[in-house]
Amino acid sequence: MDTGRGRAATVEFDHVSKVYGPTAAKAGRAAAPGAVNDLSLAIPAGRICVLVGPSGCGKTTSLKMVNRLIEPTSGRILLDGVDAASREVTDLRRGIGYVIQQTGLFPHQTIVENVGTVPRLLGWAAPRIKERSEELLGLVGLDPAKYARRFPSQLSGGERQRVGVARALAADPPIMLMDEPFGAVDPIVRERLQDEFLRLQEELAKTILFVTHDIDEAIKMGDLVAVFEQGGRVAQFGTPTELLAAPASDFVARFVGADRGLKRLSLSRIRDIELRPAVTGRIGEPAGEARRRALADPLPYLLLVDAQERPVGWLRDVEIEGDGVLTEAMAIPMSPLLSPETTLKDALSMMLDADVHTGIVVDRAGRVTGLVTTEVIGGFLREPVQTATAKHQPGERKPAEP
């Protein structure tokens, strides 16, 4: 199935300003709500750039200047190096997908007709429009056999939003503009839509400008984030990790929140850090050999595993007998089991909930691959931002318990 992967374009704001009213640009006067002041940003092809900030800071104005729903007062917006102002406006807009909070679906058209709106305006043949529309409904998780002939009023808010995304993708645009696209649905549906869209982006690799007022959504959705402040200025532009680890100003620090350390942990996964080796003993193994290995390791516990290297429980090193064999009955309860895809935030939360300092990392078959400690996670947060995803050695301080 051809979903359009690879059709993406660069977007560059080159000293773009938008002034409202005759007094807005005068020295010493505050900019009017929605004004934009000397905006310069470069968004690489195939990336999601989120524009975030308080109400009236110019983020939606900036978005609408890309497809010329609003014309800039000065500066240029370059799409793959071509000035948007040099393009015929209708042709420009047909090549840019646009998704808004309330979806803007036509109430008297069926879902499949809504999705096919732009291809129809472009003069596609009816069979091609139908095929593309049904293909995209399936891509956004709506079975065409069930949804194609329904009307917008027969769908839930989340389903209508999915249709809006499908319609924006119908003509395979290289650029998509999304203005608070998930803001009108409840938090649970919103999270599902976010996850579904990120999954789609892995397949489609479009260039996306995404407006939100929610910093948590910005951090989750964006490859790059531009934090706007009042007056239409960008206070900081960078990756989510850069914003959280090194806010450029007090305004950015306040906006991202006092819990920015925890937010940063949500951006990284177990696979991003170096695991602590696990000292293990297998059920049926001579206890004396296992005891010697355990006493030689800083962690005062041995991890008991079965014949397939799957964890069974912990054995305290000094309580392992010098003779006999290791048995499952000796084990005390395990620490949380983590996968390489577990975020560091979730890993820390699971360890704190279990009142332990160590989590056990397992592969898809359930085999032990290593350990994660609260100390390693703390060390990750103390790393400079430029090495935030680098692998590192766990600390030497001996934890009191697993």
Helices and strands as residue ranges (DSSP letters): E 11-18, E 36-43, E 48-52, H 59-66, E 74-79, E 82-83, G 84-86, H 89-94, E 96-100, H 111-115, H 117-121, H 126-139, H 144-147, G 152-154, H 157-169, E 175-179, H 187-204, E 207-212, H 215-221, E 224-229, E 233-238, H 240-245, H 250-256, H 260-265, G 270-272, E 280-282, H 287-295, E 301-305, E 311-316, G 317-319, G 328-330, E 337-338, H 344-354, E 358-362, E 368-373, H 374-382, G 385-387
